[in-house]
Amino acid sequence: MSEKSPLKTVLKTSLPAVIDLSSQTFMWTIEAILIGKISAAAFGGVGMAVQIIVVVLTILLTFIVGSSIIINRYLGAKNYWDANHIMGQALMLGIIMAILIAIGWYFGAPYIFKLIKEGGSEARQAGITYLKTIALFAPLVLTNFVALGIVRGAGDTRYAMMINLSVNSLNLVLAPTLIFGLFGFPRLEVRGAAIAMCSAHSLGFFATLYLLRSRKSVLFLSFRELTTPNFRTFKRLFKAGLPTTVEQLVWAFGQLVVTGYAAVIGITVLAAHQVFLRIQAILSMFYLGFGIGAMTLVGKNLGADDRKTAEKTALTANAVVFVFACFVFIVIAVFSKPLIAMFTSEPEVVKLGSSVIIVFALVQIPKAMDGVLIGNLRGVGDLKWLMWVTIASVLIFEISLNWSLVFLLNFSLMALWLVHLGDEILRTIINFWRFKSGKWKFIHY
């Protein structure tokens, strides 16, 4: 790997991941636009349901990130048997968790959405309907999430891209058909959006299963490994992945709390906040794609005992995403109002969003840089550091400082995003210092 150009290698691995991950987020965005045509309340309620789904999905990162770190070390060392063993064990745990999560979503939805207060009866019902419908399909959908995540993390980003593009293309056809009742189908609105998404991703499960059994992927799924528990391997997976799960769960919980603050302020602020979160979700997939590429390549280089190339690859990924983030800032600044109007035509929501969008655009530069720095540090296995940095930033900035500004000083949406900007800048500086310190060179998995 050390003989190849780091830029070429990063792009070859990262760009399919960018397309793959972005296709899902684009589909969620299109779904949000379609639901926004129903009402601002439905838009806010479903947006909050999506955030809840993201919070719970982070639990599954234990098995995705933990297995990816170990698998990449084995693949770098050409040890394919152990790599396949790790995948089978991780997928077994993922299936068990998928079933438990589905039960929690179905029975917990009515209690979660009590958080929406002012003018929120329609938003509450939309969120409950969406989440409970997703729960019915969740075992297949979530298992596919884990399996495809492992395939992507192992560097087979082209296959993961092909499956996700097919899934989201099908979802793109089904969503408007079932939401608005086109071509003779019943008009199901929010429930139709959930059915469309789950139907497409359930079919994606079978495509991923075929890939892992076909020997076309770098990994092969053995049914024996899938059904024979190895508790020593379970321990390794939890040790490797649990810090990332805690990190992501704390971060997602913090963002859910901030959304709760927006909901308490009012339905207009909640809807405008959801617009920014939807745009952010799309952009984050671009950053994450490069982060995954860096994580995979850095891990394989370390498995091959090539620390010099690992560091060079990581810094190349950072340079690429910085250029991209500057371009994103310019696009958002120039097309601010059309971007907001894509999601809602409510005049009050558009006006409020337009007053905050420049701050949102500025957030993208440090957020992109930090996203790839996090990928680099995950690739080298410096997971506990990332966990503690995230816990501190969520408690100090996202929860405490935002609470003070909103409920003590009566600030609104602008304050929420200014706090987020400060948080991202500080975390980028700290994580860059950590990577350059070189302490990761002594971490072993």
N, C-alpha and C positions, 0 to 999 in steps of 0.2 A: 504493500500500500504506500510505502514511503517514496516510491519512485514516481508516483502519479502527482499531477498538479493538484494542490489542495483546493484551489478554486473550482477546477473541473470536477473533482470528486464531491465537493460540497454541493455543487449545483445538480449533479447527476442523482445524488441521493435525496436532496432537499426539495427540488422542484416538484417531483411527483407527490411528495408528502404535502406540499403547499396546495397543489391542485386537489388532492384527495380530501384533506381536512377542510379546505375552503368550500368544496362542493356541498358538504353537509351544512355548513354555516350559511351559505347562500340559500340553500333550500329552506332552512329555518327562517331566514330573512324574508324570502318570498311568501312563506306561510304567514309570517307576521303581517306583511303587507295585505294579504288576502283577508286575514282576520280583522285588520284595521278597517277594512271596508264594512264590516258588520257594525262595529261601534268602538269608541275609545275605551269603554269599560272592558269589552271582550279582549281588546288588544292588551290592556294592562294586566288582566287576570291570567291570560295564557302566557304572557311574558314572565309573570311571576312563577307560573308552573314550570316553565323551562328552566328558570334559575334553580328551582327546587330539584329538578331532575339532575342538573349539573352538580349540585351539592352532593347528591346521593351517588352519582357516578364516580365521584372522587374516591369513594371507598374501594372501588374496583381497581384504582391505580396501584394498590398494594401489589396486585398480581401482575399488572402490565409493566410497571416500572421495575419492580423487583426482578421479574423474570428477564426483562430486556437487558438489564445491567449484567446479569450473570451469563445470559445467552451470548451476548456480544463478546464477552471475554473468552468463552469457549469457541465461538466461531473464529475469533482472531487467532486462536491457538490450533485451529483445524480439528477441534474435538466435537464432532457433530452428534455423536451418541448422547453425550451429556446435555448438549443443547436441546435435543428433542425430549429428553427426560424432564428437563426443567419446564418446557412448554406444556407437556401433558399434565404435570402436577399443578401448574398455575391455572390451566383451563378447568381442571376438576374443582378447584376452590372457587373459581369464577362462577361456575354453574350453580353451586350451592348458594353463593351470595346473591345471584340473580333471582333465585326463587324467593329468598327472604326479603329482598328489596321490593319485589312485586307485591308481596303481601302487605308490607309497610305502606307503600304508595296507595293501595286500594282502600285500606281501612283508615289511614291517617289523613287523607286529603281534606275531609270536612273540618278537621281541627286546625290544620296548617293555615287555611285561608281565612280564619277568623281575624288574622292580622290586618286585612284590608278593612278600613273603617269608613271614612266619609264617602257617601255616594257609592258604596262598594258592593251592593247586593248582586248586581249583574256581573261585576268583575269576579266576585267570589264564586258564583255559580259556574262561570266560564272556566275558571281555574280548576275547580273540583271535577267538572266533566272531563276536561282534557287529561288530568292526571290519572283519574280512575280508568279511563279508556286505555291509556298507555299501559297501565298495570296489567291488563288482561293479556297483552302480548309480551310483557317484559322479559320472561325467561329466555325466549329466543333472541329478542333484541339485545339484551344485556350480554348474553353469552357471545353473540357476534361482536359486540363492542370489545370484549376482552380478547377474543381470538384475533380479530383484525388488528387490534392494538399491538399484540405480540408480533404479528407478521410485519407490521410497519416498523416497530422498534428494532427488529432484527435486520432491517435494511432492505426488505422486499417491498419498497415503497411503490414500485410500478404496479405490482399485482394488487396491493391495497387500493391504489388509485383506480384501477379498472373496476374493481368490485363496487367501490363507493360511488363512482360516476354512474354506473348502471343502476344502483339502488336509488340514487337521488333523481335520476332521469325519470324513473318510474313514479317516484313520489311527486315530481313536478307535474305529471299528467293527472295523477289521482287526486291531488289536493284541491284544485279548483273544481274538479268534477264533483267531488263529494261535499265540499263546503257550500257551493252554490246550487247544487242539483242540476248539473249540465247533462245533456244527452239522455234524458229520461231517468237519471238517478235521483233519489230523494235529496232534498236540501238538508244537510246535517250540520252545517255551520261548524262550531268548535269540535264537536264529536267527529265530524267528517275529516277534519284536519288530522286528528289523532289516529283515526283508522287508516288514512292514507299513508302516514309516516310509518306506522307499525307494520302494515302489509308489505311495504317495500323492504323494510329492514329485516323482516322475517325471511323473505326470499334471499336476502343477502347472507343470512346465516348459512343456508344450504350451499351458496356459492363459495363461502369461505371454507366450509367443511370439505367440499370437493377439492379446493386448492390444496389444503393441508394433507389430503390423502393421495394426491396425484403425483407427488414427488417433483412437481414443477417449482415449488418454493424451496428456499434454502433449508426450511424446517419440514419435518414429517410428523404427523399426528399418529401416534401408536395408541390403539384402543386399550392396550394393556397398561400403558402409562397413565391413560385417562381414568382407568377404573381401579388401579392399585395404589392406594395411598402410601406415601413415603414421608413419615413425620419429620425426618431429618431435613428433607428438602423443603417441607412446609416451613420449618423454622428458618431456613436460609431465605426463603421468599419473603417472610414477614420481616426479617431483619433488614433485608435490602430495600423492601418497598414501603414499610410502615412509616418511616419519616416523610416520604413524599405524600403518602395518603394524609397524614396529619397536616402537612404543609398545605396541600390543596383543599382539604376539608375546612381548615381554619380560614383560608382565603375566601373560599366560596361562601362560608357562613358569614364572614365579614361583609361581603357584597350583598348577601341576602338581608342582613341587618340594615345596611344603607338603603336598600330598596324599601325596607319596612319604614325607615325614616321618611322616604319620599311619599310612601302611601299614607302615612299619618298627616303629612302636610296637606295633601289633597290629590284628587284624581288627575288633575292637569299636570302637576309636578311628576306624579308616578308615570303618566303616559310619556312625557318628554324624556324622563330618565330612561324608560324602556327603549325609546328610539336610539339614544346614545349607546345603550348596552347592546342593542342589535347590531349597530354599525361596528362597535368594538369587538363583538364576537367574530365578525367576518375578518377584521384586520388581525385579530389575535391568532387566527388560523395560519395566516401568512408567517407571522413571527414564530409560531409553534412548529411549522413545517421546517424552517431552518434550524430551530432548536433540536428537533428530533434528528435531523440529518447530522448535526454536530455531535449529539449524544451517541448516535450509532457509530459514527466513524471514530470518535475519540475512544469509545469503549473497545472497538476492534483493534485499534492501534495499541492500546494498553495491553490487550490480550496477546498481541504479537510482540510485546515488550519494546515498543517504539514510542517513547515518551516525547521525543522531539517533534515527530510528525503529529502526534496528538495535540500538542500545544499550538502548532502552526495551523492545523485545521480549525481549531476552536477560534482563533483570532481572525481567520479568513471569514468564517461564518458571521462574526460580529461586524466586520467591515461591510459585508454585503447587505445585511439587514439595516445598518445605519443609513446607507444610501436609499434603500427602499422607504424607510420611515420618513426621511426628508421629503421624498416625492409625495407620500401620503399626506403630509401636513399641507403641502401646497394645494393638492386636489381638494381637500376638505375646506380649506380657507376660501377657495375660489367658488366651489359649488355648494356652499353651506345650506342655503334655503331649499334648493331642489332635493338635496339629500334627505332633509327632514320631511319634506312634502311627499316623498316616496312612501312613507309609513303612515301618515295621517293627514287628513285635510282639515282637522279641527283648528280654527284660527288661533285660539289661545295656546294650544300646544306648539304650533309652529312659531309663534311669537316668542314664547319662553325659550324654546330650543335655540332659536337664532341668536339670542342674547348670550348664550353660553358656549356655542359651538367652537369658537376660537380657542378657548381653554381646553376643550375636548381634543382639538387638533394638536395642541402642544403636548398633551399627554402621550401621544403616539410615539414620539421620538425616544424618551426614556423607557417607555413600555416595551418597544421593540428591542432595544438594546438589552434590557433586563431579561426579556424572554429567551434570547439566545444565550446570555450568560448563565441563566438557570439550566438550559439544556447542556451547556458545557460542563457545569458543575455536577449535573446528574450523570453525565457520561463518565466522569472520573470517580463518581461514587461519593461526593461530598454532600451527602443528603441531610445529615443532622444539622449542618450549618444553615442550609436553605430552610429547614423547618423552623429553627429558632429565629431567624431573620423575619420570616413571614409572621410568626406568632407575635413578635414585638410590633411589627408594622400595623397589623390588624388591630391589636389592642390599643395602641397609642394613637394612630391616625384614623383608621376607618371607623372604629366604634366610638372611642372616647372623644377625640377632637370633633368629629362630625356631630356627635350628640350635643356637645357644648355649643357649637355654632348654630345648630338648628333649634334646639329647645331652650337654650338660655339666652341667646342673642337674636333669635328669630330670623336667621339667614335662611336662604332657600337653595335652589338647585345649583347656583353658581358656587356656593360654599362647598358643596359635596364634591364637585369636580376640581376645585382648587386644592382641596385636601388631597385628592387622589394624585394630582400632578406632583405635589411636594413629596408624597410617599414614593412614587415611582422614581423620581430623581435620586432620592436618598438611597433606595435599594439598589439602583444601578451602580452608584459609586461604591457602595459597600461590597457588592458581589464582584465587581471588577477588581477591586483591591484583593479580595480573597483569592480569585483565580490567579492573579499575577504573583501572589505570595509563594505559589508552588507547593503548598502543603498537601495538595491532592496527590502528589507523586508518591506518597507513602501510604495511600489507602489501598487495601486489598479486599477482593471478594472471592 
